[in-house]
Amino acid sequence: MSEKDEFQKNEIKYSIWNTKAEEIHLEQNVKNRANSFKKSLNKLGEAAKMDDEIN
């Protein structure tokens, strides 16, 4: 295998690894946003319940 072929092979391996790492990062980001949204909905529900109790 020539040096050029070896370089291209390594470049492809890195590209695949980088893509997988980015997918994991995006998945974590989505999970974090979903959890934040869920917490916000819970707080909103608690506030609505308190408002109902006051009125």
N, C-alpha and C positions, 0 to 999 in steps of 0.2 A: 504494500500500500504506500503510495507516495505521500509526501508531507502535505501536499495540497488536499489529498483525499482524507487524510487523518484530521486535518484542520476542519474540513467541511463536516465530517462525521461528528467531531466534538461540538461544532457549532450547532448542529441539529439536536444533539443530546441536550445542550444547554437550553436551546429554545423550547424543547419539550418540557424540561424541568421548570423553566421560568413560567411557562403557561400553566402548568399544574399548580405551582406556588401561587400564581395570581388567582386561579380558580378558588383555592382554599381561602385566600384573603377576602375575595368577594363573598364567599359563602359565610365567613365569619361576620363580615360587615352586615349582610342581610339579617343574620341571626341577632346581632346586636341591635339593629334598628327595630326588628320585630319585638324584641324584649322591651325596648324603650317605649314603643307604641302601646304594648300591652300594659305596662306600668301607668302610662298616661291615661288609658281608658279606665283602669282601676281607680285612679285618683279622681277622675271625672265622675265615675259612678258613686264614689264615696261622698264627693261634694254634693251631688244631686240628692243623695239620700239624706244628708245633713240638712239641705235646703228644704226637703219635704217635711222633715221632723220639726223644723223651725216654723214653717207655715202651716 
